[in-house]
Amino acid sequence: MLALLAAQADHMVPTAVLVEELWPADPPRRATDILEGHVRHLRALIEAALTRSQGRARDTHSERRTAHTVLAGLPGGYRLHSGGGTSDAADFEREAGAGYRAMETEDFETAAGRLRGALALWSGEPYSGVLTGPHLSAHAARLEQSWQRALDQWMAAEAQLGRCRALPDDLALFLSRFRAQQPLYEGLMDELRHTDDPRSILATYQRLRRRSRAAAPADAPRRGTIPRQVGRATTSVMRRTYTAEPRAATGLRAMV
């Protein structure tokens, strides 16, 4: 529940969406009451964290936040207020976006640096250790797609700069951190273990990418896409990206 609220930080998450995430198949009769119990428990944890944080703060004139302002109840749902905090996900999107724009202008040096910085923010798979429901699973898939795009563009930038010799070490590091299980990356890791020839690695990657794209059904829905509205009663869910593991694409610790 906290992961889903943090994924949509500063936006309301409808109660119906929270119930569907926690009980996707068969929600209990008193699901809303149970949900309110979870909210009370989260607020107790938030209040304890705020007390510790405010006890260390030197500025006594700042507005005091409470558990009810951080995790606010709204008509039809709840909102986790970030208080202007940052997340690795937002940093990733900013760095990757700058890299994509540099690629469009053929500034490959800048693109490679920004994309490498974006990829370095990842230290694990999205929502590692979190039992995900339909909304978080879709969000995790979108994060994986974002990571894959950044990796593609970074490799392309490095190839344009002729820096293929340094590619295997960085690539092995990024793949080992993300621990992706897709055949594309398993095949690439196998190639990295058996050769240090950058040209062979790039050729293998391109071949596996073509194969993975060809294997995808043309009419298959895009993984990781979440409608901005689910009926009229809900709002957009999880536009921003978060994970329960610090430095893994985001950090709930920074949100709370």
C-alpha positions as CSV (number, residue, x, y, z in Angstrom):
1,M,0.0,0.0,0.0
2,L,2.8,2.4,0.8
3,A,4.5,1.6,-2.5
4,L,1.4,2.4,-4.4
5,L,0.9,5.7,-2.6
6,A,4.5,6.6,-3.1
7,A,4.3,5.8,-6.8
8,Q,1.6,8.4,-7.1
9,A,3.1,10.8,-4.5
10,D,1.3,14.2,-4.3
11,H,-1.7,12.8,-6.2
12,M,-4.8,11.1,-4.9
13,V,-4.9,7.3,-5.2
14,P,-8.6,6.3,-5.2
15,T,-9.8,3.9,-2.5
16,A,-11.0,1.5,-5.2
17,V,-7.5,1.3,-6.7
18,L,-6.0,0.5,-3.4
19,V,-8.5,-2.2,-2.7
20,E,-7.9,-3.7,-6.2
21,E,-4.1,-3.6,-5.6
22,L,-4.4,-5.4,-2.2
23,W,-7.1,-7.9,-3.2
24,P,-7.1,-8.2,-7.0
25,A,-9.2,-11.3,-7.1
26,D,-11.6,-11.5,-4.2
27,P,-11.7,-8.4,-1.9
28,P,-13.1,-9.1,1.6
29,R,-16.5,-7.8,2.6
30,R,-15.1,-5.2,4.8
31,A,-12.2,-4.2,2.6
32,T,-12.6,-0.5,3.2
33,D,-12.5,-0.9,6.9
34,I,-9.3,-3.1,6.6
35,L,-7.8,-0.4,4.4
36,E,-8.5,2.2,7.0
37,G,-6.6,0.0,9.5
38,H,-3.6,-0.1,7.2
39,V,-3.8,3.7,6.9
40,R,-3.8,4.1,10.7
41,H,-0.7,1.8,10.9
42,L,1.1,3.7,8.2
43,R,0.3,7.0,10.0
44,A,1.8,5.7,13.2
45,L,5.0,4.8,11.5
46,I,5.1,8.2,9.7
47,E,4.5,10.0,13.0
48,A,7.4,8.2,14.6
49,A,9.6,9.1,11.7
50,L,8.6,12.7,11.8
51,T,9.2,12.9,15.5
52,R,12.7,11.6,15.1
53,S,13.3,14.0,12.1
54,Q,11.9,17.1,13.8
55,G,13.8,16.3,17.0
56,R,17.1,16.6,15.0
57,A,15.9,19.7,13.1
58,R,17.5,23.0,14.1
59,D,14.9,25.2,12.4
60,T,12.1,25.6,15.0
61,H,10.1,28.0,12.8
62,S,9.4,25.6,10.0
63,E,5.8,24.4,9.7
64,R,5.4,21.1,11.6
65,R,4.2,18.2,9.5
66,T,2.0,15.6,10.9
67,A,1.1,12.0,9.9
68,H,-2.3,13.3,8.7
69,T,-0.8,15.9,6.5
70,V,1.8,13.5,5.0
71,L,-0.8,10.8,4.4
72,A,-4.0,12.7,3.9
73,G,-7.4,11.3,3.6
74,L,-9.4,12.9,0.7
75,P,-13.0,12.3,-0.6
76,G,-12.6,9.0,-2.4
77,G,-9.0,8.2,-1.6
78,Y,-5.7,9.0,0.0
79,R,-2.6,11.2,-1.0
80,L,1.0,10.8,0.2
81,H,2.5,14.3,0.3
82,S,6.2,14.3,-0.5
83,G,6.9,17.7,1.0
84,G,9.1,18.6,-1.9
85,G,11.3,15.5,-1.4
86,T,13.2,13.9,-4.2
87,S,13.4,10.3,-5.5
88,D,15.8,8.3,-7.5
89,A,13.0,7.7,-10.1
90,A,12.6,11.5,-10.7
91,D,16.4,11.8,-11.0
92,F,16.5,8.9,-13.4
93,E,13.8,10.4,-15.6
94,R,15.6,13.8,-15.6
95,E,19.0,12.3,-16.5
96,A,17.6,9.9,-19.1
97,G,15.5,12.7,-20.6
98,A,18.6,14.9,-20.9
99,G,20.4,12.0,-22.6
100,Y,17.6,11.5,-25.1
101,R,17.6,15.2,-26.0
102,A,21.4,15.1,-26.5
103,M,21.1,12.1,-28.8
104,E,18.6,14.0,-30.9
105,T,21.1,16.8,-31.4
106,E,24.0,14.2,-32.0
107,D,25.8,15.4,-28.8
108,F,26.9,11.9,-28.1
109,E,29.4,12.8,-25.4
110,T,26.7,14.5,-23.3
111,A,24.2,11.7,-24.1
112,A,26.5,9.0,-23.0
113,G,27.3,10.8,-19.7
114,R,23.8,11.6,-18.8
115,L,22.5,8.1,-19.7
116,R,25.3,6.4,-17.8
117,G,24.4,8.5,-14.8
118,A,20.7,7.5,-15.1
119,L,21.5,3.8,-15.3
120,A,23.9,4.1,-12.3
121,L,20.9,5.0,-10.1
122,W,19.5,1.5,-10.4
123,S,20.6,-1.1,-7.9
124,G,17.8,-3.7,-8.3
125,E,14.6,-4.6,-10.0
126,P,11.5,-2.4,-9.5
127,Y,9.6,-3.2,-6.3
128,S,12.1,-5.9,-5.2
129,G,10.7,-7.5,-2.1
130,V,7.2,-6.0,-2.5
131,L,4.2,-8.3,-3.2
132,T,2.7,-6.5,-6.1
133,G,-0.8,-6.4,-7.3
134,P,-2.1,-5.4,-10.8
135,H,-1.2,-1.7,-10.6
136,L,2.3,-2.0,-9.2
137,S,3.0,-4.9,-11.6
138,A,2.1,-2.7,-14.5
139,H,4.1,0.1,-13.1
140,A,7.1,-2.2,-12.6
141,A,6.8,-3.2,-16.3
142,R,6.9,0.4,-17.3
143,L,10.0,1.0,-15.2
144,E,11.7,-2.0,-16.9
145,Q,10.8,-0.5,-20.3
146,S,12.3,2.9,-19.2
147,W,15.5,1.1,-18.1
148,Q,15.7,-0.8,-21.3
149,R,15.3,2.3,-23.4
150,A,18.0,4.1,-21.5
151,L,20.4,1.1,-21.9
152,D,19.7,1.0,-25.6
153,Q,20.4,4.7,-26.1
154,W,23.5,4.6,-23.9
155,M,25.0,1.8,-25.9
156,A,24.2,3.6,-29.1
157,A,26.0,6.8,-27.8
158,E,29.0,4.8,-26.7
159,A,29.2,3.1,-30.1
160,Q,29.0,6.5,-31.9
161,L,31.9,7.7,-29.8
162,G,34.0,4.6,-30.7
163,R,34.3,3.7,-27.0
164,C,33.3,0.0,-27.5
165,R,36.4,-1.3,-25.6
166,A,35.1,0.1,-22.3
167,L,31.6,-1.1,-23.0
168,P,31.7,-4.7,-21.5
169,D,32.7,-3.7,-18.0
170,D,30.0,-1.0,-17.7
171,L,27.4,-3.2,-19.4
172,A,28.1,-6.1,-17.1
173,L,27.7,-3.8,-14.0
174,F,24.4,-2.4,-15.2
175,L,23.0,-5.9,-16.0
176,S,24.1,-7.4,-12.8
177,R,22.5,-4.6,-10.8
178,F,19.2,-4.8,-12.6
179,R,19.2,-8.6,-12.6
180,A,16.7,-8.7,-15.5
181,Q,15.4,-12.2,-16.3
182,Q,14.4,-11.6,-19.9
183,P,16.1,-13.8,-22.5
184,L,17.6,-10.7,-24.1
185,Y,19.6,-9.9,-21.0
186,E,20.3,-13.5,-20.0
187,G,21.8,-14.0,-23.5
188,L,23.8,-10.8,-23.2
189,M,25.2,-11.8,-19.8
190,D,26.2,-15.2,-21.2
191,E,28.0,-13.4,-24.0
192,L,29.8,-11.1,-21.6
193,R,31.0,-14.2,-19.6
194,H,32.5,-15.8,-22.6
195,T,34.1,-13.0,-24.5
196,D,35.5,-9.5,-24.0
197,D,35.2,-8.6,-27.7
198,P,33.1,-5.4,-27.8
199,R,32.1,-6.0,-31.4
200,S,30.8,-9.5,-30.6
201,I,28.9,-8.2,-27.6
202,L,27.2,-5.5,-29.7
203,A,26.4,-7.9,-32.5
204,T,24.8,-10.3,-29.9
205,Y,22.8,-7.5,-28.4
206,Q,21.5,-6.3,-31.7
207,R,20.6,-9.8,-32.7
208,L,18.8,-10.5,-29.5
209,R,16.9,-7.2,-29.6
210,R,15.7,-8.0,-33.1
211,R,14.6,-11.4,-32.0
212,S,12.7,-10.1,-28.9
213,R,10.9,-7.5,-31.0
214,A,9.9,-10.0,-33.6
215,A,8.6,-12.4,-30.9
216,A,6.3,-9.7,-29.4
217,P,2.7,-10.1,-30.6
218,A,1.6,-7.1,-32.8
219,D,-1.7,-6.8,-30.9
220,A,-0.2,-7.3,-27.4
221,P,-1.0,-4.4,-25.0
222,R,2.0,-2.3,-24.0
223,R,3.3,-3.5,-20.7
224,G,3.6,-0.9,-18.0
225,T,0.9,1.4,-19.3
226,I,-1.6,2.6,-16.8
227,P,-4.7,4.6,-17.9
228,R,-4.8,8.1,-16.6
229,Q,-8.4,7.3,-15.6
230,V,-10.0,4.0,-14.7
231,G,-13.6,4.9,-15.2
232,R,-14.9,8.3,-13.9
233,A,-14.2,7.5,-10.2
234,T,-10.4,7.3,-10.4
235,T,-7.5,9.5,-11.2
236,S,-4.3,8.8,-12.9
237,V,-2.2,6.3,-11.0
238,M,1.5,6.0,-10.7
239,R,2.7,8.5,-13.3
240,R,6.0,8.8,-11.3
241,T,8.2,5.8,-10.6
242,Y,9.1,4.5,-7.2
243,T,10.3,1.2,-5.7
244,A,10.6,-0.1,-2.2
245,E,14.4,-0.6,-2.4
246,P,16.5,2.5,-1.8
247,R,18.6,3.5,-4.8
248,A,16.8,1.1,-7.0
249,A,15.0,3.5,-9.2
250,T,13.4,5.4,-6.4
251,G,13.3,5.3,-2.6
252,L,10.4,5.2,-0.3
253,R,12.7,6.3,2.4
254,A,13.1,9.7,0.8
255,M,9.3,10.0,0.5
256,V,8.7,9.3,4.2
